[in-house]
Every structure is written in C-alpha cells, then in structure tokens.
C-alpha cells in the first residue's frame, strides 16, 4: 500500500471512530497517524 493510501485510510478510520463515539480508538488512530507522518517526513528528508 502506498504511503498516501495509508494516510488516507488512517484519516478515514479516525473519522469513522469519532462518528461512532469511540474516542479511545480515535485517539489510538491519531497516534498511529502522527507516527506515520513523522516516518514519512524522515524518509523524504533522507532522499
């Protein structure tokens, strides 16, 4: 799966969790999104 696809899926999952009132899952997914974005930035800087 491409990096952009992973980010888009995480954002969609966060929205779905928020809409369902599952704030614990939304918070976990936000953390995963933050980590993925940081990893993507680091990889881009290395290229």
N, CA, C and O atoms as CSV, one atom per row, in Angstrom:
chain,resi,resn,atom,element,x,y,z
A,1,UNK,N,N,0.854,-1.177,0.000
A,1,UNK,CA,C,0.000,0.000,0.000
A,1,UNK,C,C,0.898,1.237,0.000
A,1,UNK,O,O,1.874,1.297,0.747
A,2,UNK,N,N,0.570,2.214,-0.830
A,2,UNK,CA,C,1.355,3.437,-0.928
A,2,UNK,C,C,1.169,4.286,0.329
A,2,UNK,O,O,0.150,4.208,1.014
A,3,UNK,N,N,2.175,5.089,0.604
A,3,UNK,CA,C,2.161,5.935,1.796
A,3,UNK,C,C,0.897,6.795,1.849
A,3,UNK,O,O,0.254,6.893,2.894
A,4,UNK,N,N,0.543,7.418,0.720
A,4,UNK,CA,C,-0.640,8.283,0.692
A,4,UNK,C,C,-1.911,7.495,1.001
A,4,UNK,O,O,-2.830,8.009,1.639
A,5,UNK,N,N,-1.953,6.257,0.549
A,5,UNK,CA,C,-3.122,5.413,0.817
A,5,UNK,C,C,-3.242,5.084,2.300
A,5,UNK,O,O,-4.341,5.061,2.853
A,6,UNK,N,N,-2.112,4.832,2.931
A,6,UNK,CA,C,-2.108,4.530,4.369
A,6,UNK,C,C,-2.602,5.736,5.156
A,6,UNK,O,O,-3.426,5.599,6.061
A,7,UNK,N,N,-2.099,6.919,4.810
A,7,UNK,CA,C,-2.514,8.150,5.498
A,7,UNK,C,C,-4.013,8.384,5.303
A,7,UNK,O,O,-4.724,8.708,6.254
A,8,UNK,N,N,-4.485,8.220,4.075
A,8,UNK,CA,C,-5.913,8.417,3.791
A,8,UNK,C,C,-6.768,7.426,4.573
A,8,UNK,O,O,-7.816,7.795,5.102
A,9,UNK,N,N,-6.331,6.179,4.649
A,9,UNK,CA,C,-7.091,5.166,5.383
A,9,UNK,C,C,-7.134,5.488,6.871
A,9,UNK,O,O,-8.180,5.353,7.508
A,10,UNK,N,N,-6.004,5.912,7.427
A,10,UNK,CA,C,-5.986,6.275,8.849
A,10,UNK,C,C,-6.934,7.441,9.121
A,10,UNK,O,O,-7.659,7.431,10.116
A,11,UNK,N,N,-6.934,8.439,8.249
A,11,UNK,CA,C,-7.833,9.589,8.434
A,11,UNK,C,C,-9.295,9.155,8.357
A,11,UNK,O,O,-10.131,9.627,9.127
A,12,UNK,N,N,-9.593,8.261,7.430
A,12,UNK,CA,C,-10.965,7.757,7.315
A,12,UNK,C,C,-11.349,6.959,8.560
A,12,UNK,O,O,-12.464,7.090,9.066
A,13,UNK,N,N,-10.433,6.140,9.047
A,13,UNK,CA,C,-10.703,5.342,10.248
A,13,UNK,C,C,-10.925,6.234,11.465
A,13,UNK,O,O,-11.767,5.932,12.310
A,14,UNK,N,N,-10.175,7.331,11.559
A,14,UNK,CA,C,-10.357,8.279,12.667
A,14,UNK,C,C,-11.760,8.877,12.603
A,14,UNK,O,O,-12.460,8.941,13.613
A,15,UNK,N,N,-12.163,9.309,11.420
A,15,UNK,CA,C,-13.496,9.889,11.249
A,15,UNK,C,C,-14.583,8.883,11.610
A,15,UNK,O,O,-15.557,9.227,12.280
A,16,UNK,N,N,-14.418,7.651,11.167
A,16,UNK,CA,C,-15.396,6.602,11.467
A,16,UNK,C,C,-15.489,6.365,12.971
A,16,UNK,O,O,-16.586,6.247,13.515
A,17,UNK,N,N,-14.344,6.295,13.640
A,17,UNK,CA,C,-14.334,6.079,15.088
A,17,UNK,C,C,-14.995,7.252,15.811
A,17,UNK,O,O,-15.778,7.051,16.740
A,18,UNK,N,N,-14.679,8.478,15.385
A,18,UNK,CA,C,-15.290,9.658,16.012
A,18,UNK,C,C,-16.803,9.661,15.812
A,18,UNK,O,O,-17.560,9.942,16.740
A,19,UNK,N,N,-17.233,9.348,14.595
A,19,UNK,CA,C,-18.672,9.319,14.306
A,19,UNK,C,C,-19.396,8.267,15.144
A,19,UNK,O,O,-20.568,8.433,15.484
A,20,UNK,N,N,-18.692,7.188,15.474
A,20,UNK,CA,C,-19.282,6.115,16.285
A,20,UNK,C,C,-19.167,6.396,17.782
A,20,UNK,O,O,-19.666,5.625,18.601
A,21,UNK,N,N,-18.507,7.504,18.138
A,21,UNK,CA,C,-18.342,7.842,19.548
A,21,UNK,C,C,-17.245,7.047,20.233
A,21,UNK,O,O,-17.180,7.014,21.461
A,22,UNK,N,N,-16.391,6.412,19.462
A,22,UNK,CA,C,-15.305,5.583,20.000
A,22,UNK,C,C,-14.041,6.430,20.130
A,22,UNK,O,O,-13.115,6.319,19.327
A,23,UNK,N,N,-14.025,7.266,21.146
A,23,UNK,CA,C,-12.924,8.214,21.305
A,23,UNK,C,C,-11.602,7.526,21.629
A,23,UNK,O,O,-10.544,8.018,21.238
A,24,UNK,N,N,-11.641,6.408,22.330
A,24,UNK,CA,C,-10.397,5.689,22.648
A,24,UNK,C,C,-9.738,5.183,21.366
A,24,UNK,O,O,-8.527,5.316,21.191
A,25,UNK,N,N,-10.525,4.612,20.486
A,25,UNK,CA,C,-9.987,4.122,19.215
A,25,UNK,C,C,-9.529,5.287,18.343
A,25,UNK,O,O,-8.495,5.191,17.681
A,26,UNK,N,N,-10.277,6.376,18.333
A,26,UNK,CA,C,-9.890,7.549,17.552
A,26,UNK,C,C,-8.553,8.095,18.043
A,26,UNK,O,O,-7.705,8.475,17.235
A,27,UNK,N,N,-8.361,8.137,19.348
A,27,UNK,CA,C,-7.096,8.628,19.903
A,27,UNK,C,C,-5.939,7.714,19.505
A,27,UNK,O,O,-4.852,8.190,19.178
A,28,UNK,N,N,-6.174,6.412,19.533
A,28,UNK,CA,C,-5.131,5.458,19.130
A,28,UNK,C,C,-4.769,5.652,17.662
A,28,UNK,O,O,-3.595,5.633,17.291
A,29,UNK,N,N,-5.785,5.838,16.841
A,29,UNK,CA,C,-5.547,6.034,15.415
A,29,UNK,C,C,-4.843,7.361,15.142
A,29,UNK,O,O,-4.007,7.440,14.241
A,30,UNK,N,N,-5.168,8.402,15.905
A,30,UNK,CA,C,-4.470,9.686,15.749
A,30,UNK,C,C,-2.984,9.527,16.051
A,30,UNK,O,O,-2.139,10.117,15.378
A,31,UNK,N,N,-2.674,8.728,17.065
A,31,UNK,CA,C,-1.278,8.466,17.403
A,31,UNK,C,C,-0.589,7.725,16.257
A,31,UNK,O,O,0.540,8.054,15.895
A,32,UNK,N,N,-1.262,6.732,15.688
A,32,UNK,CA,C,-0.703,6.000,14.545
A,32,UNK,C,C,-0.485,6.934,13.356
A,32,UNK,O,O,0.532,6.839,12.670
A,33,UNK,N,N,-1.437,7.834,13.113
A,33,UNK,CA,C,-1.310,8.793,12.018
A,33,UNK,C,C,-0.115,9.701,12.248
A,33,UNK,O,O,0.663,9.946,11.326
A,34,UNK,N,N,0.038,10.198,13.455
A,34,UNK,CA,C,1.168,11.067,13.788
A,34,UNK,C,C,2.492,10.348,13.542
A,34,UNK,O,O,3.414,10.917,12.957
A,35,UNK,N,N,2.581,9.105,13.987
A,35,UNK,CA,C,3.806,8.324,13.791
A,35,UNK,C,C,4.069,8.084,12.307
A,35,UNK,O,O,5.214,8.173,11.862
A,36,UNK,N,N,3.040,7.785,11.548
A,36,UNK,CA,C,3.204,7.546,10.111
A,36,UNK,C,C,3.666,8.810,9.397
A,36,UNK,O,O,4.526,8.751,8.518
A,37,UNK,N,N,3.099,9.948,9.771
A,37,UNK,CA,C,3.507,11.204,9.147
A,37,UNK,C,C,4.955,11.538,9.477
A,37,UNK,O,O,5.699,11.994,8.610
A,38,UNK,N,N,5.360,11.315,10.723
A,38,UNK,CA,C,6.760,11.562,11.100
A,38,UNK,C,C,7.701,10.640,10.336
A,38,UNK,O,O,8.755,11.072,9.870
A,39,UNK,N,N,7.328,9.386,10.209
A,39,UNK,CA,C,8.154,8.428,9.464
A,39,UNK,C,C,8.267,8.860,8.004
A,39,UNK,O,O,9.349,8.795,7.421
A,40,UNK,N,N,7.179,9.291,7.424
A,40,UNK,CA,C,7.184,9.759,6.039
A,40,UNK,C,C,8.071,10.968,5.847
A,40,UNK,O,O,8.779,11.059,4.844
A,41,UNK,N,N,8.050,11.905,6.794
A,41,UNK,CA,C,8.912,13.087,6.723
A,41,UNK,C,C,10.377,12.692,6.799
A,41,UNK,O,O,11.201,13.204,6.041
A,42,UNK,N,N,10.706,11.788,7.706
A,42,UNK,CA,C,12.090,11.351,7.859
A,42,UNK,C,C,12.583,10.663,6.591
A,42,UNK,O,O,13.711,10.902,6.161
A,43,UNK,N,N,11.765,9.824,5.995
A,43,UNK,CA,C,12.158,9.126,4.769
A,43,UNK,C,C,12.329,10.109,3.618
A,43,UNK,O,O,13.229,9.944,2.795
A,44,UNK,N,N,11.478,11.128,3.550
A,44,UNK,CA,C,11.582,12.128,2.490
A,44,UNK,C,C,12.867,12.940,2.640
A,44,UNK,O,O,13.503,13.289,1.645
A,45,UNK,N,N,13.248,13.240,3.876
A,45,UNK,CA,C,14.471,14.002,4.118
A,45,UNK,C,C,15.713,13.203,3.742
A,45,UNK,O,O,16.724,13.785,3.349
A,46,UNK,N,N,15.651,11.893,3.854
A,46,UNK,CA,C,16.801,11.048,3.550
A,46,UNK,C,C,17.005,10.888,2.046
A,46,UNK,O,O,18.087,10.489,1.614
A,47,UNK,N,N,16.008,11.185,1.259
A,47,UNK,CA,C,16.128,11.003,-0.199
A,47,UNK,C,C,16.715,12.195,-0.868
A,47,UNK,O,O,16.881,12.200,-2.088
